[in-house]
């Protein structure tokens, strides 16, 4: 499965926020874990339904989102 296919947005799941496919684990939650210092192995131990590819997909999703143009109304 391509990494980005692991991330889904469904209005009926977690109010349409991006989540790991088949879970209610938000991409933001995965990134917050890592940003707070948790390692990938620690995250996988705490959340056994995640995989290394799910964490990689979260990184790819965040990178793609940060590259979007932001327009600021003056």
PyMOL CGO cylinders between C-alpha atoms (Angstrom):
from pymol import cmd
from pymol.cgo import CYLINDER

trace = [
    CYLINDER, 0.00, 0.00, 0.00, 1.41, 3.43, -0.89, 0.3, 1, 1, 1, 1, 1, 1,
    CYLINDER, 1.41, 3.43, -0.89, 2.14, 5.46, 2.24, 0.3, 1, 1, 1, 1, 1, 1,
    CYLINDER, 2.14, 5.46, 2.24, -0.34, 8.22, 1.51, 0.3, 1, 1, 1, 1, 1, 1,
    CYLINDER, -0.34, 8.22, 1.51, -3.14, 5.64, 1.13, 0.3, 1, 1, 1, 1, 1, 1,
    CYLINDER, -3.14, 5.64, 1.13, -2.73, 4.97, 4.86, 0.3, 1, 1, 1, 1, 1, 1,
    CYLINDER, -2.73, 4.97, 4.86, -4.12, 8.43, 5.66, 0.3, 1, 1, 1, 1, 1, 1,
    CYLINDER, -4.12, 8.43, 5.66, -7.86, 8.93, 5.24, 0.3, 1, 1, 1, 1, 1, 1,
    CYLINDER, -7.86, 8.93, 5.24, -10.30, 11.76, 5.78, 0.3, 1, 1, 1, 1, 1, 1,
    CYLINDER, -10.30, 11.76, 5.78, -13.89, 10.79, 6.48, 0.3, 1, 1, 1, 1, 1, 1,
    CYLINDER, -13.89, 10.79, 6.48, -16.42, 13.30, 7.83, 0.3, 1, 1, 1, 1, 1, 1,
    CYLINDER, -16.42, 13.30, 7.83, -17.88, 10.52, 9.99, 0.3, 1, 1, 1, 1, 1, 1,
    CYLINDER, -17.88, 10.52, 9.99, -14.56, 9.70, 11.68, 0.3, 1, 1, 1, 1, 1, 1,
    CYLINDER, -14.56, 9.70, 11.68, -13.05, 12.16, 14.17, 0.3, 1, 1, 1, 1, 1, 1,
    CYLINDER, -13.05, 12.16, 14.17, -14.97, 15.07, 12.59, 0.3, 1, 1, 1, 1, 1, 1,
    CYLINDER, -14.97, 15.07, 12.59, -13.16, 14.71, 9.26, 0.3, 1, 1, 1, 1, 1, 1,
    CYLINDER, -13.16, 14.71, 9.26, -9.64, 15.08, 10.59, 0.3, 1, 1, 1, 1, 1, 1,
    CYLINDER, -9.64, 15.08, 10.59, -6.91, 13.02, 8.89, 0.3, 1, 1, 1, 1, 1, 1,
    CYLINDER, -6.91, 13.02, 8.89, -6.50, 9.63, 10.57, 0.3, 1, 1, 1, 1, 1, 1,
    CYLINDER, -6.50, 9.63, 10.57, -4.58, 6.42, 10.08, 0.3, 1, 1, 1, 1, 1, 1,
    CYLINDER, -4.58, 6.42, 10.08, -6.75, 4.10, 7.94, 0.3, 1, 1, 1, 1, 1, 1,
    CYLINDER, -6.75, 4.10, 7.94, -8.79, 1.67, 10.01, 0.3, 1, 1, 1, 1, 1, 1,
    CYLINDER, -8.79, 1.67, 10.01, -8.26, 3.59, 13.26, 0.3, 1, 1, 1, 1, 1, 1,
    CYLINDER, -8.26, 3.59, 13.26, -9.40, 6.75, 14.99, 0.3, 1, 1, 1, 1, 1, 1,
    CYLINDER, -9.40, 6.75, 14.99, -5.75, 7.77, 15.54, 0.3, 1, 1, 1, 1, 1, 1,
    CYLINDER, -5.75, 7.77, 15.54, -5.32, 11.27, 14.15, 0.3, 1, 1, 1, 1, 1, 1,
    CYLINDER, -5.32, 11.27, 14.15, -2.21, 12.14, 12.17, 0.3, 1, 1, 1, 1, 1, 1,
    CYLINDER, -2.21, 12.14, 12.17, -1.81, 15.11, 14.54, 0.3, 1, 1, 1, 1, 1, 1,
    CYLINDER, -1.81, 15.11, 14.54, -1.67, 12.71, 17.51, 0.3, 1, 1, 1, 1, 1, 1,
    CYLINDER, -1.67, 12.71, 17.51, 1.07, 10.62, 15.90, 0.3, 1, 1, 1, 1, 1, 1,
    CYLINDER, 1.07, 10.62, 15.90, 3.08, 13.75, 15.14, 0.3, 1, 1, 1, 1, 1, 1,
    CYLINDER, 3.08, 13.75, 15.14, 2.54, 15.10, 18.66, 0.3, 1, 1, 1, 1, 1, 1,
    CYLINDER, 2.54, 15.10, 18.66, 3.88, 11.89, 20.16, 0.3, 1, 1, 1, 1, 1, 1,
    CYLINDER, 3.88, 11.89, 20.16, 7.04, 12.15, 18.11, 0.3, 1, 1, 1, 1, 1, 1,
    CYLINDER, 7.04, 12.15, 18.11, 7.40, 15.90, 18.70, 0.3, 1, 1, 1, 1, 1, 1,
    CYLINDER, 7.40, 15.90, 18.70, 7.21, 15.33, 22.45, 0.3, 1, 1, 1, 1, 1, 1,
    CYLINDER, 7.21, 15.33, 22.45, 10.19, 13.00, 22.26, 0.3, 1, 1, 1, 1, 1, 1,
    CYLINDER, 10.19, 13.00, 22.26, 8.62, 9.57, 21.94, 0.3, 1, 1, 1, 1, 1, 1,
    CYLINDER, 8.62, 9.57, 21.94, 10.59, 7.30, 19.64, 0.3, 1, 1, 1, 1, 1, 1,
    CYLINDER, 10.59, 7.30, 19.64, 9.00, 5.23, 16.92, 0.3, 1, 1, 1, 1, 1, 1,
    CYLINDER, 9.00, 5.23, 16.92, 9.51, 1.99, 18.90, 0.3, 1, 1, 1, 1, 1, 1,
    CYLINDER, 9.51, 1.99, 18.90, 7.94, 3.59, 22.00, 0.3, 1, 1, 1, 1, 1, 1,
    CYLINDER, 7.94, 3.59, 22.00, 4.98, 4.80, 19.96, 0.3, 1, 1, 1, 1, 1, 1,
    CYLINDER, 4.98, 4.80, 19.96, 4.48, 1.35, 18.46, 0.3, 1, 1, 1, 1, 1, 1,
    CYLINDER, 4.48, 1.35, 18.46, 4.62, -0.22, 21.92, 0.3, 1, 1, 1, 1, 1, 1,
    CYLINDER, 4.62, -0.22, 21.92, 2.02, 2.21, 23.28, 0.3, 1, 1, 1, 1, 1, 1,
    CYLINDER, 2.02, 2.21, 23.28, -0.20, 1.92, 20.19, 0.3, 1, 1, 1, 1, 1, 1,
    CYLINDER, -0.20, 1.92, 20.19, 0.20, -1.64, 18.87, 0.3, 1, 1, 1, 1, 1, 1,
    CYLINDER, 0.20, -1.64, 18.87, -2.37, -1.07, 16.11, 0.3, 1, 1, 1, 1, 1, 1,
    CYLINDER, -2.37, -1.07, 16.11, 0.06, 1.35, 14.43, 0.3, 1, 1, 1, 1, 1, 1,
    CYLINDER, 0.06, 1.35, 14.43, 2.88, 0.30, 12.12, 0.3, 1, 1, 1, 1, 1, 1,
    CYLINDER, 2.88, 0.30, 12.12, 6.16, 1.89, 11.11, 0.3, 1, 1, 1, 1, 1, 1,
    CYLINDER, 6.16, 1.89, 11.11, 4.56, 2.69, 7.75, 0.3, 1, 1, 1, 1, 1, 1,
    CYLINDER, 4.56, 2.69, 7.75, 1.69, 4.49, 9.52, 0.3, 1, 1, 1, 1, 1, 1,
    CYLINDER, 1.69, 4.49, 9.52, 4.22, 6.74, 11.24, 0.3, 1, 1, 1, 1, 1, 1,
    CYLINDER, 4.22, 6.74, 11.24, 6.08, 7.33, 7.98, 0.3, 1, 1, 1, 1, 1, 1,
    CYLINDER, 6.08, 7.33, 7.98, 2.76, 8.15, 6.28, 0.3, 1, 1, 1, 1, 1, 1,
    CYLINDER, 2.76, 8.15, 6.28, 2.04, 10.73, 9.00, 0.3, 1, 1, 1, 1, 1, 1,
    CYLINDER, 2.04, 10.73, 9.00, 5.37, 12.40, 8.25, 0.3, 1, 1, 1, 1, 1, 1,
    CYLINDER, 5.37, 12.40, 8.25, 4.68, 12.40, 4.53, 0.3, 1, 1, 1, 1, 1, 1,
    CYLINDER, 4.68, 12.40, 4.53, 1.22, 13.84, 5.05, 0.3, 1, 1, 1, 1, 1, 1,
    CYLINDER, 1.22, 13.84, 5.05, 2.56, 16.63, 7.28, 0.3, 1, 1, 1, 1, 1, 1,
    CYLINDER, 2.56, 16.63, 7.28, 5.29, 17.45, 4.77, 0.3, 1, 1, 1, 1, 1, 1,
    CYLINDER, 5.29, 17.45, 4.77, 2.76, 17.63, 1.94, 0.3, 1, 1, 1, 1, 1, 1,
    CYLINDER, 2.76, 17.63, 1.94, 0.46, 19.89, 3.96, 0.3, 1, 1, 1, 1, 1, 1,
    CYLINDER, 0.46, 19.89, 3.96, 3.26, 22.27, 4.91, 0.3, 1, 1, 1, 1, 1, 1,
    CYLINDER, 3.26, 22.27, 4.91, 4.02, 22.85, 1.24, 0.3, 1, 1, 1, 1, 1, 1,
    CYLINDER, 4.02, 22.85, 1.24, 0.61, 24.36, 0.47, 0.3, 1, 1, 1, 1, 1, 1,
    CYLINDER, 0.61, 24.36, 0.47, 0.41, 28.03, -0.41, 0.3, 1, 1, 1, 1, 1, 1,
    CYLINDER, 0.41, 28.03, -0.41, -1.23, 30.15, 2.26, 0.3, 1, 1, 1, 1, 1, 1,
    CYLINDER, -1.23, 30.15, 2.26, -3.05, 33.29, 1.14, 0.3, 1, 1, 1, 1, 1, 1,
    CYLINDER, -3.05, 33.29, 1.14, -3.44, 36.05, 3.69, 0.3, 1, 1, 1, 1, 1, 1,
    CYLINDER, -3.44, 36.05, 3.69, -6.19, 38.59, 3.14, 0.3, 1, 1, 1, 1, 1, 1,
    CYLINDER, -6.19, 38.59, 3.14, -5.10, 42.12, 3.85, 0.3, 1, 1, 1, 1, 1, 1,
]
cmd.load_cgo(trace, "trace")
